[in-house]
Amino acid sequence: MDYQSGGIRQLNLIYFKATQMKRVVYTGFAFMLIILSGCKISKDIAAPDPSLPASFRGTEQTDSSGIATIQWKQFFTDTTLQTIIDSALVHNFDLQVAVKNIEAAKLIVSQAKLGYFPEAKLQATAAINRPSDNSLNGLSLSEFLGKSYIEDYSLSAQLSWEADIWGKIKNQKQKAASSFLQTNEAKNAIQTNLISLIASGYYNLIMLDAQISIAKKNLLLGDSTVAIIRHQYNAGQVTDLAIQQAEAQRLVAAQLIPFIQQQIEIQENALSVLAGVNPSAINRKGQLHETIIANELSTGVPASLLQNRPDIRAVELQLAIANANTGIAKANMYPALSITAAGGINSFKASNWFSMPASLFGMAAGGIVQPLFQRKQLKTQYELAKVEREKVVIQFRQSVLGAVGEVSNAQVKINKLKEQEAIAQNRVGMLQKAITNADLLFKNGMANYLEVITAQSNVLQGELELASLRKDRVTAAIELYRSLGGGWK
């Protein structure tokens, strides 16, 4: 009981001394605050006004809702395409890395939340010191202890804490939280781009299917034309030149088939890689003209980009990080208040190490450190942080302006491709009638082979161009969806 009560008294004494030390430190710190009352930590700056227009070029919409708010499965209704996208959202390696970045940022946030807590350490040491016999310590040991060495055994707990007077820890927490949110926005941006790439690649496959069908149809037509000209040649009605030109025209369609097949397999491989699977054939159905893309694709207003575009939100969060870095750099230039305390047991004999309360010891200290001269490092770091923050402001405005430009470009592509597609459709219709008439006239001897070959060449190119225009229009709609911020919901 004596040992226990003595130990309690010793701990109480340590606590009393620590409290007194804390009061002294706070008094000194308050005095320094009066001296430095004119000093202020720089304030955070809000996201700058990007000066957005009232509407996108070529539109007069005032409704903030647009296709960006539509979930991607509602925008892309093709079940085969949905299956590919679902696989990519699970297996795509870029997305997997983005998810790991989110996990890492989450751990940093958890650690930053503990910034206000003191650091605690438990330390156990054992040491032996053998001074020279002719030294003052050696003579003292020999005279008072009767031995030439001294032992020291210690077991202690140490606490250290820095007061967050200037908001350094607060800014560190804000930086960690903003970085976490930024990694999530980066993941969303990767997802929107991924879905856009897969959808564009998928409809490119459908376009290639249409083009190879056109090439095969024209190859059969060329075979028929060559056969007819050979009959005429055998009858002495035409020369070798007619056969050669008809055969050359037939080979144009024949050459297209392996070329388009090559493009199909390359596109299938690209889609497989995006989906995170080994390259393989992709089963698909439907025709390009059956692709369901709404005629009216609402863009909403430019201000909605600030909420819908993950990349813009990521840059806005980068501004919050830059603000936090500026505050941290500024706080490093001001006095730091730190309080430390330690307590435990200590003895210069192992046999008395745990003897209570004689082996108990305690220590408390407080200090204020004001940087004076560090070769202008702190000042330079602060100025650099401000410059970095100004750069982020410029990047934010640039990203918003670029997003508005992307939407406007996609919108004008959709409108003009729609006009081109209508013209191309009429042209193909006329060419198909022309080739039918040319064939009838040729069979009846009222047209020469050159007219037939020219008609076949024109209809082949016209049908290929029409398929390409239809694909481009679908791709422009996908690009509009992506540029407005659709695909991550």
C-alpha positions as CSV (number, residue, x, y, z in Angstrom):
1,M,0.0,0.0,0.0
2,D,2.9,2.4,0.8
3,Y,4.4,1.7,-2.6
4,Q,1.0,2.3,-4.3
5,S,0.2,5.5,-2.5
6,G,3.7,6.8,-3.0
7,G,3.4,6.0,-6.7
8,I,0.1,7.9,-6.9
9,R,1.6,10.9,-5.2
10,Q,4.5,10.8,-7.6
11,L,2.2,10.7,-10.7
12,N,0.1,13.5,-9.2
13,L,3.2,15.6,-8.8
14,I,4.1,14.9,-12.4
15,Y,0.7,15.9,-13.6
16,F,0.8,19.1,-11.5
17,K,4.2,20.1,-12.9
18,A,2.9,19.4,-16.5
19,T,-0.1,21.6,-15.9
20,Q,2.1,24.4,-14.6
21,M,4.4,24.0,-17.5
22,K,1.4,24.2,-19.9
23,R,0.2,27.4,-18.3
24,V,3.6,28.9,-18.6
25,V,3.9,28.0,-22.2
26,Y,0.4,29.3,-23.0
27,T,1.3,32.6,-21.3
28,G,4.4,32.9,-23.4
29,F,2.5,32.0,-26.5
30,A,-0.2,34.6,-25.8
31,F,2.5,37.2,-25.5
32,M,3.9,36.2,-28.9
33,L,0.4,36.4,-30.4
34,I,0.2,40.0,-29.3
35,I,3.5,40.7,-31.0
36,L,2.4,38.9,-34.1
37,S,-1.2,40.2,-34.1
38,G,-0.6,41.8,-37.5
39,C,0.2,38.5,-39.1
40,K,-2.7,36.5,-40.7
41,I,-2.8,33.2,-42.5
42,S,-3.9,33.7,-46.2
43,K,-7.5,33.0,-46.8
44,D,-8.8,30.3,-49.2
45,I,-10.1,31.5,-52.5
46,A,-13.3,30.2,-54.0
47,A,-13.6,28.6,-57.4
48,P,-13.3,31.4,-60.0
49,D,-16.1,32.4,-62.2
50,P,-15.6,30.6,-65.5
51,S,-17.7,33.2,-67.4
52,L,-19.9,30.6,-69.0
53,P,-22.3,31.6,-71.8
54,A,-26.0,31.4,-71.4
55,S,-26.3,28.6,-73.9
56,F,-24.1,26.5,-76.2
57,R,-23.4,27.7,-79.7
58,G,-26.2,26.7,-82.1
59,T,-28.7,26.1,-79.3
60,E,-31.0,28.3,-77.3
61,Q,-31.8,25.9,-74.4
62,T,-32.5,27.4,-71.0
63,D,-33.4,24.1,-69.3
64,S,-30.5,22.9,-67.1
65,S,-31.5,19.2,-67.7
66,G,-29.7,17.4,-70.5
67,I,-28.7,13.9,-71.7
68,A,-25.8,13.9,-69.2
69,T,-28.3,13.1,-66.4
70,I,-29.4,10.0,-68.2
71,Q,-27.9,6.7,-67.0
72,W,-25.7,5.1,-69.6
73,K,-27.9,2.0,-69.8
74,Q,-30.8,4.2,-70.7
75,F,-28.8,6.0,-73.3
76,F,-27.3,2.8,-74.9
77,T,-30.1,0.3,-75.2
78,D,-28.3,-2.3,-77.2
79,T,-28.0,-5.3,-74.9
80,T,-24.8,-6.6,-76.6
81,L,-23.2,-3.2,-76.0
82,Q,-24.4,-3.1,-72.4
83,T,-22.8,-6.5,-71.8
84,I,-19.4,-5.3,-73.1
85,I,-19.6,-2.1,-71.0
86,D,-20.6,-4.1,-67.9
87,S,-17.5,-6.3,-68.4
88,A,-15.3,-3.3,-68.9
89,L,-16.5,-1.6,-65.7
90,V,-15.4,-4.7,-63.8
91,H,-12.3,-5.8,-65.6
92,N,-10.8,-2.8,-67.3
93,F,-7.3,-2.2,-65.9
94,D,-7.4,1.6,-65.9
95,L,-10.6,1.5,-63.8
96,Q,-9.0,-1.0,-61.4
97,V,-6.1,1.3,-60.9
98,A,-8.5,4.2,-60.3
99,V,-10.3,2.2,-57.6
100,K,-7.0,1.4,-55.9
101,N,-6.2,5.1,-56.0
102,I,-9.4,5.8,-54.2
103,E,-8.6,3.2,-51.6
104,A,-5.2,4.8,-51.0
105,A,-6.7,8.2,-50.7
106,K,-9.2,6.9,-48.2
107,L,-6.4,5.6,-46.0
108,I,-4.7,9.0,-46.1
109,V,-8.0,10.7,-45.1
110,S,-8.3,8.3,-42.1
111,Q,-4.8,9.1,-41.0
112,A,-5.3,12.9,-41.5
113,K,-8.3,12.8,-39.1
114,L,-5.9,11.9,-36.3
115,G,-3.9,15.0,-36.7
116,Y,-5.3,16.7,-33.6
117,F,-4.3,13.7,-31.4
118,P,-0.9,13.6,-29.6
119,E,1.8,11.2,-30.6
120,A,2.6,8.5,-28.1
121,K,5.6,6.3,-27.9
122,L,6.6,3.5,-25.5
123,Q,10.4,3.2,-25.1
124,A,12.5,0.7,-23.1
125,T,16.3,1.2,-22.9
126,A,19.2,-0.5,-21.2
127,A,22.7,1.0,-21.3
128,I,26.0,0.6,-19.6
129,N,28.7,3.3,-19.5
130,R,32.4,2.6,-18.5
131,P,34.3,5.9,-18.3
132,S,38.0,6.2,-18.0
133,D,39.5,5.6,-14.6
134,N,41.4,8.8,-14.8
135,S,38.3,10.9,-15.8
136,L,36.2,12.8,-13.4
137,N,33.3,10.4,-13.9
138,G,35.6,7.4,-13.4
139,L,37.1,8.8,-10.2
140,S,33.6,9.7,-8.9
141,L,32.2,6.2,-9.7
142,S,35.1,4.5,-8.0
143,E,34.8,6.7,-4.9
144,F,31.1,6.8,-4.4
145,L,29.9,3.5,-5.9
146,G,33.0,1.4,-5.7
147,K,32.8,0.3,-9.3
148,S,34.1,1.4,-12.7
149,Y,30.9,1.4,-14.7
150,I,27.3,2.5,-14.4
151,E,24.2,0.9,-15.7
152,D,20.9,2.6,-16.7
153,Y,17.6,1.0,-17.2
154,S,14.5,2.9,-18.3
155,L,10.9,2.1,-19.4
156,S,8.9,5.2,-20.3
157,A,5.9,6.5,-22.2
158,Q,6.3,9.7,-24.2
159,L,3.6,12.1,-25.4
160,S,4.1,15.0,-27.8
161,W,1.5,17.4,-29.1
162,E,1.5,20.5,-31.4
163,A,-1.3,23.0,-31.1
164,D,-3.0,23.8,-34.4
165,I,-2.9,27.6,-33.8
166,W,-2.5,28.5,-37.5
167,G,-4.7,25.8,-39.0
168,K,-1.9,23.6,-40.4
169,I,-3.6,20.4,-39.3
170,K,-6.9,21.7,-40.5
171,N,-5.4,22.3,-43.9
172,Q,-3.8,18.9,-44.0
173,K,-7.2,17.3,-43.3
174,Q,-8.8,19.5,-46.1
175,K,-6.0,18.5,-48.5
176,A,-6.5,14.8,-47.8
177,A,-10.3,15.0,-48.1
178,S,-10.0,16.9,-51.4
179,S,-7.5,14.4,-52.7
180,F,-9.9,11.6,-51.9
181,L,-12.7,13.3,-53.7
182,Q,-10.4,14.0,-56.6
183,T,-9.5,10.4,-57.0
184,N,-13.2,9.5,-57.2
185,E,-13.8,12.1,-59.8
186,A,-10.7,10.8,-61.8
187,K,-12.3,7.4,-61.7
188,N,-15.6,8.8,-63.0
189,A,-13.8,10.6,-65.8
190,I,-12.1,7.3,-66.8
191,Q,-15.4,5.6,-66.8
192,T,-17.1,8.2,-69.1
193,N,-14.2,8.0,-71.5
194,L,-14.2,4.2,-71.4
195,I,-17.9,4.0,-72.1
196,S,-17.6,6.5,-75.0
197,L,-14.7,4.5,-76.5
198,I,-16.5,1.2,-76.2
199,A,-19.8,2.6,-77.7
200,S,-17.9,4.2,-80.6
201,G,-16.0,1.1,-81.3
202,Y,-19.1,-1.1,-81.1
203,Y,-21.0,1.1,-83.6
204,N,-17.9,1.2,-85.8
205,L,-18.1,-2.6,-85.9
206,I,-21.7,-2.4,-87.1
207,M,-20.6,0.1,-89.7
208,L,-17.9,-2.2,-90.9
209,D,-20.4,-5.0,-91.1
210,A,-22.6,-2.9,-93.3
211,Q,-19.6,-2.0,-95.5
212,I,-18.5,-5.6,-95.9
213,S,-22.0,-6.4,-96.9
214,I,-22.0,-3.6,-99.5
215,A,-18.6,-4.9,-100.8
216,K,-19.9,-8.4,-101.2
217,K,-23.1,-7.3,-102.9
218,N,-21.0,-5.2,-105.4
219,L,-18.7,-8.1,-105.9
220,L,-21.6,-10.3,-107.0
221,L,-22.8,-7.5,-109.2
222,G,-19.3,-7.2,-110.7
223,D,-19.2,-11.0,-111.3
224,S,-22.5,-10.7,-113.2
225,T,-21.2,-7.8,-115.3
226,V,-18.0,-9.6,-116.2
227,A,-19.9,-12.7,-117.2
228,I,-22.1,-10.7,-119.5
229,I,-19.2,-8.8,-121.1
230,R,-17.4,-12.2,-121.7
231,H,-20.4,-13.4,-123.6
232,Q,-20.3,-10.2,-125.7
233,Y,-16.6,-10.7,-126.2
234,N,-17.2,-14.2,-127.4
235,A,-19.8,-12.9,-129.8
236,G,-17.3,-10.3,-131.1
237,Q,-19.3,-7.3,-129.7
238,V,-16.6,-6.0,-127.4
239,T,-12.8,-6.1,-127.2
240,D,-10.4,-7.4,-124.4
241,L,-10.4,-3.9,-123.0
242,A,-14.0,-4.2,-121.9
243,I,-13.2,-7.4,-120.0
244,Q,-10.1,-5.9,-118.4
245,Q,-12.0,-2.8,-117.2
246,A,-14.9,-4.8,-115.9
247,E,-12.6,-7.2,-114.1
248,A,-10.6,-4.3,-112.6
249,Q,-13.9,-2.8,-111.3
250,R,-14.8,-6.2,-109.8
251,L,-11.5,-6.4,-108.0
252,V,-12.1,-3.1,-106.3
253,A,-14.9,-4.6,-104.4
254,A,-13.0,-7.8,-103.9
255,Q,-10.0,-6.0,-102.4
256,L,-12.3,-4.2,-100.0
257,I,-13.5,-7.4,-98.4
258,P,-10.1,-8.5,-96.7
259,F,-9.4,-4.9,-95.9
260,I,-12.7,-4.5,-94.0
261,Q,-12.3,-7.9,-92.4
262,Q,-8.9,-6.7,-91.1
263,Q,-10.5,-3.6,-89.6
264,I,-13.3,-5.7,-88.0
265,E,-10.8,-8.0,-86.2
266,I,-8.7,-5.1,-85.1
267,Q,-11.8,-3.3,-83.7
268,E,-12.9,-6.5,-82.0
269,N,-9.5,-6.9,-80.4
270,A,-9.6,-3.3,-79.2
271,L,-13.0,-3.7,-77.6
272,S,-11.9,-6.9,-75.9
273,V,-8.9,-5.2,-74.4
274,L,-11.1,-2.3,-73.2
275,A,-13.4,-4.9,-71.6
276,G,-10.5,-6.5,-69.9
277,V,-10.7,-9.9,-71.7
278,N,-8.6,-11.7,-74.2
279,P,-9.1,-10.7,-77.9
280,S,-12.0,-12.6,-79.4
281,A,-14.9,-12.2,-81.8
282,I,-17.8,-10.1,-80.6
283,N,-21.3,-11.3,-81.3
284,R,-23.6,-8.5,-82.5
285,K,-26.7,-8.0,-84.4
286,G,-28.7,-5.2,-86.0
287,Q,-28.1,-2.7,-88.8
288,L,-26.5,0.7,-88.5
289,H,-29.7,2.4,-89.7
290,E,-31.6,0.7,-86.9
291,T,-29.4,2.3,-84.3
292,I,-31.6,4.2,-81.9
293,I,-30.2,7.7,-81.2
294,A,-32.8,10.3,-80.3
295,N,-33.2,13.0,-82.9
296,E,-33.4,15.7,-80.2
297,L,-30.4,15.4,-77.9
298,S,-30.8,18.0,-75.2
299,T,-27.6,19.7,-74.1
300,G,-28.9,21.6,-71.1
301,V,-27.1,24.8,-70.2
302,P,-23.3,25.3,-70.0
303,A,-23.5,25.9,-66.2
304,S,-24.5,22.2,-65.8
305,L,-21.0,21.2,-66.9
306,L,-19.7,22.2,-63.5
307,Q,-21.7,19.5,-61.9
308,N,-21.8,16.9,-64.6
309,R,-18.2,16.8,-65.9
310,P,-15.9,14.7,-63.6
311,D,-12.7,16.3,-65.0
312,I,-13.9,19.8,-64.2
313,R,-14.9,18.8,-60.7
314,A,-11.4,17.2,-60.3
315,V,-9.7,20.5,-61.3
316,E,-12.0,22.4,-58.9
317,L,-10.9,20.0,-56.1
318,Q,-7.3,20.6,-57.2
319,L,-7.9,24.2,-56.3
320,A,-9.0,23.2,-52.8
321,I,-5.8,21.2,-52.5
322,A,-3.7,24.2,-53.7
323,N,-5.5,26.3,-51.1
324,A,-4.6,23.8,-48.4
325,N,-1.0,23.7,-49.5
326,T,-0.8,27.5,-49.4
327,G,-2.2,27.5,-45.9
328,I,0.3,24.8,-44.8
329,A,3.2,26.7,-46.3
330,K,2.1,29.9,-44.6
331,A,1.6,28.2,-41.2
332,N,5.2,26.9,-41.4
333,M,6.4,30.5,-41.2
334,Y,4.7,31.1,-37.9
335,P,5.6,30.0,-34.3
336,A,4.8,26.4,-33.4
337,L,3.7,25.5,-29.9
338,S,4.6,22.0,-28.8
339,I,4.1,20.2,-25.5
340,T,5.9,17.0,-24.5
341,A,5.6,14.8,-21.5
342,A,7.2,11.6,-20.5
343,G,7.0,9.3,-17.5
344,G,8.0,5.8,-16.4
345,I,10.6,4.0,-14.3
346,N,14.3,4.4,-14.3
347,S,17.2,2.9,-12.3
348,F,20.9,2.4,-12.6
349,K,20.6,-1.1,-11.1
350,A,18.6,-3.8,-12.8
351,S,17.5,-5.1,-9.4
352,N,15.9,-1.8,-8.5
353,W,14.3,-1.1,-11.8
354,F,10.8,-1.9,-10.7
355,S,11.2,-0.7,-7.2
356,M,8.2,1.6,-6.5
357,P,7.9,4.5,-6.0
358,A,11.6,5.2,-6.0
359,S,12.1,4.3,-9.7
360,L,9.3,6.5,-10.9
361,F,10.2,9.6,-12.9
362,G,8.3,12.2,-14.9
363,M,9.0,15.1,-17.2
364,A,6.9,17.8,-18.9
365,A,8.1,20.5,-21.3
366,G,6.6,23.1,-23.6
367,G,8.2,25.2,-26.2
368,I,7.5,27.8,-28.8
369,V,9.7,27.8,-32.0
370,Q,9.7,30.7,-34.4
371,P,11.6,30.2,-37.6
372,L,14.0,33.1,-38.2
373,F,16.4,32.4,-41.0
374,Q,16.3,29.2,-43.1
375,R,17.9,30.6,-46.3
376,K,14.4,31.9,-47.4
377,Q,13.2,28.3,-47.8
378,L,9.9,28.8,-46.0
379,K,9.2,32.1,-47.8
380,T,10.0,30.5,-51.2
381,Q,7.7,27.5,-50.4
382,Y,4.9,29.9,-49.6
383,E,5.3,31.9,-52.8
384,L,5.6,28.7,-54.8
385,A,2.3,27.5,-53.3
386,K,0.6,30.7,-54.3
387,V,1.9,30.4,-57.8
388,E,0.7,26.8,-58.0
389,R,-2.7,27.9,-56.8
390,E,-2.8,30.6,-59.5
391,K,-1.9,27.9,-62.1
392,V,-4.8,25.8,-60.9
393,V,-7.2,28.7,-61.4
394,I,-6.0,29.0,-65.0
395,Q,-6.4,25.3,-65.5
396,F,-9.9,25.4,-64.1
397,R,-10.9,28.1,-66.6
398,Q,-9.2,26.3,-69.4
399,S,-11.0,23.0,-68.6
400,V,-14.4,24.7,-68.5
401,L,-13.7,26.5,-71.8
402,G,-12.5,23.3,-73.4
403,A,-15.6,21.4,-72.2
404,V,-17.9,24.1,-73.7
405,G,-15.9,23.8,-77.0
406,E,-16.3,20.0,-77.0
407,V,-20.0,20.2,-76.6
408,S,-20.3,22.8,-79.3
409,N,-18.2,20.7,-81.7
410,A,-20.3,17.6,-81.1
411,Q,-23.5,19.6,-81.5
412,V,-22.5,21.0,-84.9
413,K,-21.3,17.6,-86.0
414,I,-24.7,16.1,-85.3
415,N,-26.5,18.8,-87.1
416,K,-24.3,18.9,-90.2
417,L,-23.9,15.1,-90.4
418,K,-27.7,14.8,-90.3
419,E,-27.8,17.1,-93.4
420,Q,-25.0,15.2,-95.1
421,E,-26.7,11.8,-94.4
422,A,-29.9,13.0,-96.0
423,I,-28.1,14.2,-99.1
424,A,-26.1,10.9,-99.3
425,Q,-29.3,8.9,-98.9
426,N,-30.8,10.7,-101.9
427,R,-27.6,10.2,-103.9
428,V,-27.5,6.5,-103.1
429,G,-31.1,6.1,-104.1
430,M,-30.4,7.8,-107.4
431,L,-27.3,5.7,-108.0
432,Q,-29.1,2.5,-107.3
433,K,-31.8,3.5,-109.9
434,A,-29.0,4.4,-112.3
435,I,-27.3,1.1,-112.0
436,T,-30.6,-0.8,-112.5
437,N,-31.2,1.3,-115.7
438,A,-27.7,0.9,-116.9
439,D,-27.9,-2.8,-116.5
440,L,-31.1,-3.0,-118.5
441,L,-29.8,-0.7,-121.2
442,F,-26.6,-2.7,-121.4
443,K,-28.4,-6.0,-121.8
444,N,-30.5,-4.5,-124.6
445,G,-27.5,-2.9,-126.3
446,M,-28.5,0.6,-125.6
447,A,-25.6,1.4,-123.2
448,N,-21.9,0.5,-123.4
449,Y,-19.9,-1.3,-120.7
450,L,-18.2,1.9,-119.5
451,E,-21.6,3.3,-118.3
452,V,-22.3,0.1,-116.4
453,I,-18.8,0.1,-114.8
454,T,-19.1,3.8,-113.9
455,A,-22.6,3.2,-112.3
456,Q,-21.2,0.3,-110.3
457,S,-18.3,2.3,-109.1
458,N,-20.5,5.2,-108.1
459,V,-23.0,3.1,-106.2
460,L,-20.2,1.3,-104.3
461,Q,-18.6,4.5,-103.2
462,G,-22.0,6.1,-102.4
463,E,-23.1,3.2,-100.2
464,L,-19.8,3.1,-98.4
465,E,-19.9,6.8,-97.7
466,L,-23.5,6.6,-96.5
467,A,-22.6,3.9,-94.0
468,S,-19.6,6.0,-92.8
469,L,-21.8,9.1,-92.4
470,R,-24.3,7.1,-90.3
471,K,-21.6,5.9,-88.1
472,D,-20.1,9.4,-87.7
473,R,-23.5,10.7,-86.7
474,V,-23.8,8.0,-84.0
475,T,-20.3,8.7,-82.9
476,A,-21.1,12.4,-82.6
477,A,-24.1,11.7,-80.4
478,I,-21.8,9.5,-78.2
479,E,-19.3,12.3,-78.1
480,L,-22.0,14.8,-77.1
481,Y,-23.1,12.5,-74.3
482,R,-19.5,12.2,-73.0
483,S,-18.7,15.9,-73.4
484,L,-21.7,16.8,-71.4
485,G,-20.5,14.6,-68.6
486,G,-22.7,11.5,-69.2
487,G,-21.6,7.9,-68.5
488,W,-20.5,7.9,-64.9
489,K,-24.0,7.6,-63.3
